């Protein structure tokens, strides 16, 4: 496998936003529709029971994310790495450290913010079976995304394919 066979076309596409706005669902569909892509889900890098945001597990999460994202970014076959991620709470620190660790790999960072109306956000989280306490925490964290200067897509009245179409238009 050739590494960096087409670095000018290599991009890390990160979809950020509050819990329940459709990041993971959109990334799964984007991965299906975008040839030569790889999808990384941060949940894969936190499969510890029970998970907590202790310093030791945060460090483990950074190392796991850096390794997985880095391996895909170094692979000559892969042109697009798709990564859904929430930036609230300790996750922002994990994200910043991971992105810094990947800075030496030639890639284009392409962030997109996904949002939706609060009522729709609650409906989606309830539909996913999230408990009321988790929904409450997610709603409290929504303000974190208001100041981001990333291109944004409101997913409230869009199908998954319509969101993917808009992501592809931005990219």
Secondary structure as UniProt FT lines:
FT   TURN            4..6
FT   HELIX           7..9
FT   STRAND          11..16
FT   TURN            19..20
FT   HELIX           23..33
FT   TURN            35..36
FT   STRAND          37..41
FT   HELIX           42..46
FT   HELIX           55..74
FT   TURN            76..77
FT   STRAND          80..85
FT   HELIX           90..101
FT   TURN            102..104
FT   STRAND          108..115
FT   HELIX           118..127
FT   TURN            128..129
FT   HELIX           132..141
FT   HELIX           142..145
FT   TURN            146..147
FT   STRAND          151..154
FT   TURN            156..157
FT   HELIX           160..170
//
